[in-house]
Amino acid sequence: MRRLLLRIGLALGTLLALLLAYGVLIEPRLILDEVHAEVSLPHLGEELGGTEIAVLSDVQLGMWFANRGMVERAVETTVEAEPDVVLLGGDFVYSTDPTIETQIDTLLDLLEPLIESGIPTYAVLGNHDYKVDAADELTSALEGAGIPVLRNAAAPVPGPVDDPAAQLYVVGIGPDLPNRVDVDAALADVPDDAPRVVLMHNPTVFDRLPAGSAPLTVAGHTHCGQVALPGTPDWAYLALTSEERIVADGWAPEDHGAEGNRMFVTCGIGFSVVPLRINAPPQVAFFTLQPEE
């Protein structure tokens, strides 16, 4: 019996080691998930039908054993797809080692193909960007590279429509941690009947949006649990933190949030706490907008 238990223990230990190796070396570094969805957007005119939006989030530079190779691949994949708009969902940096200046230089190098492509790109900041006191430096660097950082603000997307009430708007909302959320300010300059996409870092903000104000909301932050073993939801990384009991992956249920609002949570690219992803691969999400029938 003792020999049998030793064999079982050895087998389980081997399986665990293989799973950890997969989670550190394979899934986060070799597997890039691409999500494609078509979305009917209220008030979107025929001229803007077919507009494609790409979403990347949670680069997390400064995390130990960071995922720079996958960031490079995700940016390359996005640029090759030639979307009409790119949205960056925050958490560009993770720590203060290496220095913030070094991390921002690395970020701009990684984003260079996107910057040079000329694709209109907009960003929001994440909780880690504030935690390491990099918000102002990131904003200056990104905006200096031609990427507006929407800190509770909105911007119309350049396109074939001149009427401000018919242009597509990107609404950017600050992160929930720390409390940098001002929904009223973010929506203030958006005409009531203008089509819009809401970009936020923390999905927890979604239920604060007024009914009909956010027909397509995209968020990050969760890494889709980072470790999400099938059949064992309580083992997910997010379950270790009670305040993270939120929509963590993909489309929120239709009854989540105010009427007329929908949210998609992307898995992002990088890591938090540990450089591990199991059943939650890095992700780039693409949304094709169509007029509402």
Beta strands, then each sheet from edge to edge (+ up, - down):
strand 1: 33-41
strand 2: 51-56
strand 3: 85-88
strand 4: 121-123
strand 5: 153-156
strand 6: 169-173
strand 7: 196-200
strand 8: 217-219
strand 9: 250-251
strand 10: 263-265
strand 11: 283-291
sheet 1: 1+ 11+ 2- 3- 4-
sheet 2: 5+ 6- 7- 8- 10- 9+
end
